[in-house]
Amino acid sequence: MGPTLLRPVLVLDAGYQAVNVVPMRRALRLIATGKAVAIDEDENSILRSEREVLNCPRIIRLFIAVAHRVYRTLQVRFNKRNVMARDNHRCQYCGSNDRLTIDHVFPRSRRSAEFPSGGTTTWENCVTACLPCNLKKGNRTPEEAGMELTSKPAKPRWFLPLVHRTTRHDGWADTWGRYLGV
């Protein structure tokens, strides 16, 4: 199995809503069995077999509708990888993408009326920060440290927690934007 068969493919349901990201091999199997059709293909990547020549799909659409009620209840898991994906792998103070860490906007060790037990580890209180900015901010709020956030931290609205896997695959994810709402 070559690297082409491991590339991610976005899967849409019959209503053009994103439901999953699968490896190329699985996407080709869905197309071959008549369960899906390719919506967007890469003309530069070709797979050859004895009888077929196929362009590699970037996006496929299933012929069946998927119960989105189930997908709406799924929550994007809070973890370092997803916080970095939300913040586009950039420091939220200076924009750097080198030596990244997670910073609590309101420090965990501080107590206030809003945070009686200190800053919480939540989507709304954690951001991606480079090590120098994190050290500069220290045990202070951004205002106290004279620093400004480039964006207000919030829980991501995108459904797929797999977006981090799609950012470095020859620009394929660029074509997914209108279906993912990013």
C-alpha positions in Angstrom: 0.0 0.0 0.0 1.6 3.2 -1.2 1.3 6.6 0.5 -1.5 7.6 -2.0 -3.9 5.1 -0.4 -3.3 6.6 3.0 -4.4 10.2 2.0 -7.5 11.5 3.7 -10.8 11.8 1.8 -13.7 13.8 3.1 -17.0 11.8 3.2 -20.3 13.7 2.7 -23.8 12.2 3.1 -26.5 12.5 0.5 -27.3 16.0 1.7 -23.7 17.2 1.3 -23.0 17.4 5.0 -19.6 16.2 6.2 -19.8 13.0 8.2 -16.2 11.5 8.3 -12.7 11.5 7.0 -11.5 8.1 5.6 -8.3 6.9 4.0 -8.2 6.7 0.2 -8.4 2.9 0.3 -11.8 3.0 2.1 -13.1 5.8 -0.2 -12.2 3.7 -3.3 -14.0 0.7 -1.8 -17.1 2.8 -1.2 -17.0 4.0 -4.8 -16.3 0.5 -6.3 -19.3 -1.0 -4.3 -21.6 1.7 -5.6 -22.2 3.3 -2.2 -20.6 6.6 -3.0 -19.5 8.8 -5.9 -16.5 11.1 -6.2 -17.4 14.8 -6.0 -13.9 16.2 -6.3 -10.9 14.4 -7.8 -7.2 15.1 -8.1 -6.2 14.8 -11.8 -2.5 14.7 -10.8 -2.8 11.5 -8.7 -3.8 8.5 -10.7 -4.3 4.9 -9.6 -3.9 2.2 -12.2 -5.1 -1.4 -12.1 -5.3 -4.1 -14.8 -8.7 -2.8 -16.1 -9.1 0.7 -14.6 -7.5 4.1 -14.4 -8.8 6.3 -11.6 -8.2 9.8 -10.4 -7.8 9.9 -6.7 -10.9 11.4 -5.0 -10.6 14.2 -2.5 -14.3 14.3 -1.6 -16.9 11.6 -2.0 -20.6 11.7 -1.4 -22.6 8.7 0.0 -25.9 7.8 -1.7 -27.5 7.4 1.7 -28.5 10.1 4.3 -26.8 9.8 7.7 -28.7 10.5 10.9 -27.1 13.9 11.8 -28.9 13.9 15.1 -26.3 11.5 16.3 -23.4 13.6 15.0 -24.8 16.8 16.5 -24.5 15.3 20.0 -20.9 14.5 19.5 -18.6 17.0 21.2 -15.2 18.0 20.0 -12.9 16.5 22.6 -10.8 19.0 24.6 -7.1 18.1 24.2 -3.9 19.8 23.2 -4.1 18.6 19.6 -7.6 20.0 19.1 -6.8 23.3 20.8 -3.8 23.7 18.4 -6.0 22.8 15.4 -8.6 25.4 16.6 -5.9 28.1 16.8 -4.4 27.0 13.4 -1.1 26.0 15.1 -0.2 29.6 15.8 0.6 31.5 19.0 -2.5 33.6 19.9 -0.3 36.4 21.2 2.4 36.9 18.5 1.5 34.6 15.6 4.6 32.4 15.8 4.4 28.6 15.0 7.6 27.6 16.9 7.7 25.8 20.3 4.0 25.9 20.9 2.4 25.2 24.3 -1.1 25.6 25.8 -1.7 28.7 27.9 -4.5 29.4 30.4 -5.7 32.9 29.7 -6.8 33.3 33.3 -4.1 31.4 35.2 -4.9 28.2 37.0 -3.2 29.4 40.2 -5.3 32.6 40.5 -8.6 32.8 42.2 -11.4 35.4 41.5 -15.1 35.8 41.8 -15.5 34.3 38.3 -13.0 31.5 38.9 -13.2 30.6 42.6 -10.8 27.6 42.3 -8.5 29.2 39.7 -8.6 29.3 35.9 -10.3 26.4 34.4 -9.0 24.1 31.7 -11.7 24.7 29.1 -12.1 25.8 25.5 -12.9 29.3 26.6 -9.8 29.7 28.9 -7.0 27.9 26.9 -5.1 29.1 23.9 -2.1 28.1 21.9 1.0 30.1 22.9 4.7 29.9 22.0 7.1 29.3 24.8 8.5 32.9 25.0 5.0 34.4 25.1 3.8 31.9 27.7 6.9 32.7 29.9 6.4 36.4 29.4 2.7 36.2 30.5 3.5 34.0 33.4 1.0 34.0 36.3 -0.9 37.1 34.9 -3.8 37.8 32.7 -3.0 39.1 29.2 -4.1 42.6 30.3 -1.8 42.5 33.3 1.1 41.3 31.1 0.4 44.0 28.4 -0.3 41.3 25.8 -3.3 41.0 23.5 -5.0 37.9 22.2 -5.5 37.7 18.4 -8.8 35.9 18.8 -11.1 35.2 21.7 -10.9 31.5 22.7 -14.2 29.6 22.2 -15.3 26.0 21.7 -14.9 25.0 18.0 -18.0 24.9 15.9 -16.7 22.4 13.4 -17.9 18.9 13.6 -14.8 17.0 12.6 -12.2 16.8 15.3 -10.0 15.3 12.6 -9.2 18.7 11.0 -5.7 18.5 12.4 -5.0 15.5 10.1 -6.0 17.4 7.0 -3.8 20.4 7.3 -0.6 18.9 5.7 -1.7 16.8 2.7 -0.7 18.7 -0.4 -3.4 21.3 0.0 -6.2 18.8 -0.3 -8.0 20.2 2.7 -8.3 23.6 0.9 -11.1 22.1 -1.2 -12.9 20.8 1.9 -13.5 24.3 3.4 -17.0 24.9 2.1 -18.2 21.6 3.4 -16.6 21.9 6.8 -17.6 25.5 7.5 -14.0 26.5 8.2 
